[in-house]
Amino acid sequence: MRFSCEELKEMYGTMVLIREFELSTIEVFAQRMRAGDFPGALHSSEGQEAIAVGVMSRLRPDDYVFSTYRGHGHAIAKGIPLERVTAEVHGRATGASRGFGGSMHLFWKPLNFMGGNGIVGGGLPLALGTAYAAVKRGTDQVTAVFFGDGAASQGAFHESLNMAALKRWPVVYVCENNLYAATTHVSGNCPLEDIADRAAAYGIPGVTADGNDLLAVADAAGAAVARARAGQGPTLIEFKTYRHRAHCMVIPEHRPNQERTAWRERDPIQRLAAMLLSEGLADQAQLDEIRRRARERLEQALEFMRQSPLPQPADIEEVLYAP
């Protein structure tokens, strides 16, 4: 099923909101670092917005999501209140993880957003738990787990796919292949052109799609989610994409300028805007208004963050341990 005009414009708005959030957060972190305050590493998902929005468009609110350390876009697309995401990234007590998790550990149980993870591929084995729980309860909830091309060469990747395939558990494996694991090109850690080909070793479907094309992402995710929900087992999807920034703010840019320029010309937000305009689904004034509203919403979230207190060390046990 494709999307209505209003749905496409709403998805465009979410992608723009994620982009504006990333740009704003980078700016604030840079200001703090110039002032001698080190707020921690920041991993921007700028350039990968279509994957977050496209995959989430095919999930239900009660489906489970395991994110990565590059998970701001996933959190916003899943529907975590923007104020809570903003406050968490900036370490405030009103954040999604009460200010103790920061950028890499966003968590929001009301929407079964099971958190980011500072460990490469750390969410892969955890996803088996919620998938198994859904099967035991007899629900048709699906678990989607995001990871990068580097994580696809971790042992946990193979162990997780092997177990999910054996048990036919409802897991959608979402590989965001942005070509670089930190500073290592994907060709340096995977002998295959397509990571999705690794699915064949476990007897499950492996799909490769354009991660900068929102509709291609939604189609691939939709088929995998439907398969999982029907009890037919896991799918590995590899989305080819590219992050606009270096790995994180503490690692200098190292990628070739020509490569970066070529990928910026395939920017997912610009491509969706061009499609909306060319097919008469929106005009430039409408797109400008969507961007204006996104910036206004972000400014409200930033003001919420500024007015929020810092977390208190005495509250750490309430955050770490269940009652």
C-alpha positions as CSV (number, residue, x, y, z in Angstrom):
1,M,0.0,0.0,0.0
2,R,1.4,3.4,-1.0
3,F,0.6,6.7,0.8
4,S,-2.0,9.4,0.4
5,C,-0.9,13.0,-0.4
6,E,-1.3,14.1,3.2
7,E,0.6,11.1,4.5
8,L,3.5,11.9,2.2
9,K,3.6,15.5,3.3
10,E,3.5,14.4,6.9
11,M,6.4,12.1,6.3
12,Y,8.3,14.8,4.5
13,G,7.7,17.0,7.6
14,T,9.1,14.3,9.9
15,M,12.2,14.0,7.7
16,V,12.7,17.8,7.8
17,L,12.2,17.8,11.6
18,I,14.9,15.2,12.0
19,R,17.2,17.1,9.8
20,E,16.6,20.4,11.7
21,F,17.1,18.6,15.0
22,E,20.4,17.2,13.9
23,L,21.7,20.6,12.6
24,S,20.6,22.3,15.8
25,T,22.2,19.7,18.0
26,I,25.4,19.9,16.1
27,E,25.5,23.6,16.5
28,V,24.8,23.5,20.3
29,F,27.4,20.8,20.8
30,A,30.0,22.8,18.8
31,Q,29.4,25.9,20.8
32,R,29.9,24.0,24.1
33,M,33.1,22.4,22.8
34,R,34.5,25.7,21.8
35,A,33.7,27.0,25.3
36,G,35.8,24.1,26.8
37,D,32.8,22.1,27.8
38,F,32.8,18.5,26.4
39,P,29.2,17.3,26.2
40,G,30.2,13.8,24.8
41,A,30.2,12.3,21.3
42,L,27.4,13.1,19.0
43,H,26.5,10.8,16.1
44,S,24.4,12.6,13.5
45,S,21.9,10.8,11.3
46,E,21.8,13.7,8.8
47,G,21.3,12.2,5.4
48,Q,19.7,9.0,6.6
49,E,16.2,10.4,7.4
50,A,14.3,8.3,4.8
51,I,15.2,5.0,6.5
52,A,13.9,6.1,9.9
53,V,10.7,7.5,8.6
54,G,10.1,4.8,6.0
55,V,10.6,1.9,8.4
56,M,8.5,3.5,11.2
57,S,5.7,4.1,8.7
58,R,5.2,0.4,8.5
59,L,5.3,-0.3,12.2
60,R,2.5,-0.1,14.8
61,P,2.9,1.9,18.0
62,D,3.2,-1.4,20.0
63,D,5.9,-2.8,17.8
64,Y,9.4,-2.9,19.3
65,V,12.4,-0.9,18.0
66,F,16.0,-1.3,19.0
67,S,18.1,1.6,17.8
68,T,21.8,2.5,17.6
69,Y,24.1,5.2,18.9
70,R,23.0,7.1,15.7
71,G,19.4,7.0,16.8
72,H,17.9,10.5,17.0
73,G,16.0,10.0,13.8
74,H,14.7,6.6,14.9
75,A,13.4,8.1,18.1
76,I,11.7,11.1,16.5
77,A,10.2,9.0,13.7
78,K,8.8,6.4,16.2
79,G,6.9,9.3,17.9
80,I,8.8,10.0,21.1
81,P,7.9,13.6,22.1
82,L,10.4,16.0,20.5
83,E,10.8,17.8,23.9
84,R,11.8,14.5,25.5
85,V,14.4,13.7,22.8
86,T,15.8,17.2,22.9
87,A,16.1,17.3,26.7
88,E,17.7,13.8,26.8
89,V,20.4,14.6,24.1
90,H,21.3,17.7,26.1
91,G,21.3,15.8,29.4
92,R,18.3,17.2,31.2
93,A,16.1,15.5,33.8
94,T,13.0,15.9,31.6
95,G,14.6,13.8,28.9
96,A,13.4,10.4,27.6
97,S,15.9,8.7,29.9
98,R,15.7,11.4,32.6
99,G,19.0,12.9,31.4
100,F,21.2,9.9,32.3
101,G,21.3,8.3,28.8
102,G,22.2,11.2,26.6
103,S,22.5,11.0,22.8
104,M,23.3,7.3,22.6
105,H,20.8,5.9,25.1
106,L,17.3,7.2,24.2
107,F,14.6,5.0,25.6
108,W,10.8,5.4,25.6
109,K,8.8,2.5,27.0
110,P,5.3,3.9,26.2
111,L,6.1,3.3,22.5
112,N,8.3,0.2,23.0
113,F,11.4,2.1,21.9
114,M,13.9,-0.1,23.6
115,G,16.8,2.3,23.4
116,G,19.9,3.1,21.5
117,N,23.2,1.3,22.3
118,G,26.7,2.5,22.6
119,I,28.0,-1.0,21.7
120,V,28.3,-1.7,17.9
121,G,25.6,-4.2,17.2
122,G,24.5,-4.3,20.8
123,G,20.8,-4.3,19.9
124,L,21.0,-7.4,17.7
125,P,20.8,-10.0,20.5
126,L,18.4,-7.9,22.6
127,A,15.9,-7.9,19.7
128,L,15.5,-11.7,20.1
129,G,14.1,-11.1,23.6
130,T,11.1,-9.0,22.6
131,A,10.5,-11.1,19.5
132,Y,10.4,-14.3,21.7
133,A,8.2,-12.5,24.2
134,A,5.7,-11.6,21.5
135,V,5.5,-15.2,20.4
136,K,5.0,-16.5,23.9
137,R,2.3,-14.0,24.6
138,G,0.6,-14.8,21.3
139,T,0.6,-11.3,20.0
140,D,1.6,-10.3,16.5
141,Q,4.0,-7.6,17.5
142,V,7.1,-7.2,15.4
143,T,10.6,-6.2,16.5
144,A,12.7,-4.0,14.2
145,V,16.4,-3.7,15.0
146,F,18.6,-1.1,13.4
147,F,22.4,-1.5,12.9
148,G,25.2,-0.3,10.6
149,D,27.4,-1.9,8.1
150,G,30.1,-2.3,10.7
151,A,27.8,-4.3,13.0
152,A,27.1,-6.7,10.2
153,S,30.6,-8.2,10.8
154,Q,30.1,-8.6,14.5
155,G,29.6,-12.1,15.9
156,A,26.3,-11.0,17.5
157,F,24.9,-10.3,14.0
158,H,25.3,-13.9,12.9
159,E,24.2,-15.4,16.2
160,S,21.1,-13.2,16.2
161,L,20.1,-14.0,12.6
162,N,20.8,-17.7,13.2
163,M,18.5,-17.9,16.2
164,A,15.7,-15.8,14.7
165,A,15.8,-17.9,11.5
166,L,15.7,-21.2,13.5
167,K,12.8,-20.1,15.6
168,R,11.0,-18.1,12.8
169,W,10.7,-15.1,15.2
170,P,9.2,-11.8,14.1
171,V,12.4,-9.7,13.6
172,V,13.1,-7.2,10.9
173,Y,16.8,-6.6,10.6
174,V,17.5,-3.1,9.3
175,C,21.1,-2.5,8.1
176,E,21.8,1.2,7.5
177,N,24.8,0.8,5.2
178,N,26.3,4.3,5.1
179,L,29.5,2.8,3.7
180,Y,31.7,3.5,6.8
181,A,32.1,1.9,10.1
182,A,33.6,4.9,11.9
183,T,36.4,5.4,9.4
184,T,36.6,2.0,7.8
185,H,35.0,1.6,4.4
186,V,32.5,-1.3,4.1
187,S,34.8,-3.0,1.6
188,G,37.4,-3.3,4.4
189,N,35.2,-5.5,6.6
190,C,32.8,-7.3,4.3
191,P,33.9,-9.3,1.3
192,L,30.5,-9.1,-0.3
193,E,29.1,-6.2,-2.4
194,D,25.7,-6.5,-0.6
195,I,25.5,-7.3,3.1
196,A,21.9,-8.5,2.4
197,D,23.5,-11.6,0.7
198,R,24.5,-12.9,4.1
199,A,20.8,-13.7,4.7
200,A,21.1,-16.7,2.4
201,A,23.3,-18.5,5.0
202,Y,20.4,-18.5,7.4
203,G,17.7,-19.4,4.8
204,I,15.9,-16.0,5.2
205,P,15.1,-13.3,2.7
206,G,17.8,-10.7,2.1
207,V,16.8,-7.4,0.4
208,T,18.8,-4.5,-0.8
209,A,17.1,-1.1,-1.4
210,D,17.9,2.5,-1.9
211,G,18.0,4.0,1.6
212,N,17.6,7.6,0.3
213,D,14.3,6.8,-1.5
214,L,11.5,7.0,1.1
215,L,9.0,5.0,-1.0
216,A,11.6,2.2,-1.6
217,V,12.4,2.1,2.1
218,A,8.7,1.9,3.0
219,D,8.1,-0.9,0.4
220,A,10.9,-3.0,1.6
221,A,10.1,-2.5,5.3
222,G,6.4,-3.1,4.6
223,A,7.0,-6.5,3.0
224,A,9.3,-7.6,5.8
225,V,7.0,-6.4,8.6
226,A,4.0,-8.2,7.0
227,R,6.1,-11.4,6.7
228,A,7.1,-11.2,10.3
229,R,3.6,-10.4,11.5
230,A,2.2,-13.4,9.6
231,G,4.6,-15.8,11.5
232,Q,6.9,-16.4,8.5
233,G,10.1,-15.3,10.3
234,P,12.8,-12.7,10.0
235,T,14.1,-10.6,7.0
236,L,17.4,-8.8,6.5
237,I,17.1,-5.5,4.7
238,E,20.1,-3.5,3.7
239,F,19.5,0.1,2.9
240,K,22.3,1.8,1.0
241,T,22.7,5.4,2.3
242,Y,25.3,7.9,3.4
243,R,25.7,10.1,6.4
244,H,26.5,13.7,5.7
245,R,28.8,14.1,8.6
246,A,31.9,12.4,9.9
247,H,31.3,9.4,12.3
248,C,31.0,11.8,15.3
249,M,32.0,15.2,16.3
250,V,35.3,14.1,17.8
251,I,36.5,12.4,14.6
252,P,37.7,14.6,11.7
253,E,36.2,14.2,8.3
254,H,38.2,11.7,6.2
255,R,36.0,10.7,3.3
256,P,36.8,11.9,-0.3
257,N,35.2,15.2,-1.2
258,Q,34.0,13.8,-4.5
259,E,32.2,11.0,-2.8
260,R,30.6,13.3,-0.3
261,T,29.4,15.7,-3.0
262,A,27.9,12.9,-5.1
263,W,25.9,11.5,-2.2
264,R,24.7,15.0,-1.2
265,E,23.1,15.2,-4.6
266,R,21.1,12.1,-3.6
267,D,19.8,13.8,-0.4
268,P,16.6,12.0,0.7
269,I,14.8,15.1,1.7
270,Q,15.5,16.9,-1.6
271,R,14.5,13.8,-3.5
272,L,11.1,13.6,-1.7
273,A,10.5,17.3,-2.2
274,A,11.2,17.0,-5.9
275,M,8.8,14.1,-6.2
276,L,6.1,16.0,-4.4
277,L,6.5,19.0,-6.6
278,S,6.8,17.0,-9.9
279,E,3.7,15.0,-9.2
280,G,1.6,18.0,-8.1
281,L,1.2,16.7,-4.6
282,A,2.6,19.9,-3.0
283,D,3.8,23.3,-4.2
284,Q,6.9,25.2,-3.0
285,A,4.9,27.4,-0.6
286,Q,3.5,24.3,1.2
287,L,7.0,22.8,1.5
288,D,8.3,26.0,2.9
289,E,5.5,26.1,5.4
290,I,6.3,22.5,6.5
291,R,9.9,23.5,7.1
292,R,8.9,26.7,9.0
293,R,6.6,24.6,11.3
294,A,9.4,22.1,11.9
295,R,11.8,24.9,12.9
296,E,9.1,26.4,15.2
297,R,8.5,23.1,16.8
298,L,12.2,22.5,17.3
299,E,12.6,25.9,18.9
300,Q,9.8,25.1,21.4
301,A,11.6,21.8,22.2
302,L,14.8,23.7,22.8
303,E,13.1,26.2,25.1
304,F,11.7,23.2,27.0
305,M,15.2,21.8,27.4
306,R,16.6,25.2,28.5
307,Q,14.0,25.4,31.2
308,S,14.6,21.9,32.4
309,P,16.8,21.0,35.4
310,L,19.9,18.8,35.3
311,P,19.5,15.2,36.6
312,Q,20.3,14.5,40.2
313,P,22.9,11.8,41.0
314,A,20.7,10.5,43.8
315,D,18.1,9.4,41.2
316,I,20.4,7.1,39.3
317,E,19.1,3.9,40.9
318,E,15.6,4.7,39.8
319,V,16.8,4.9,36.3
320,L,19.1,1.8,36.3
321,Y,16.9,-0.7,38.2
322,A,13.3,-1.8,37.8
323,P,11.2,-1.7,41.0
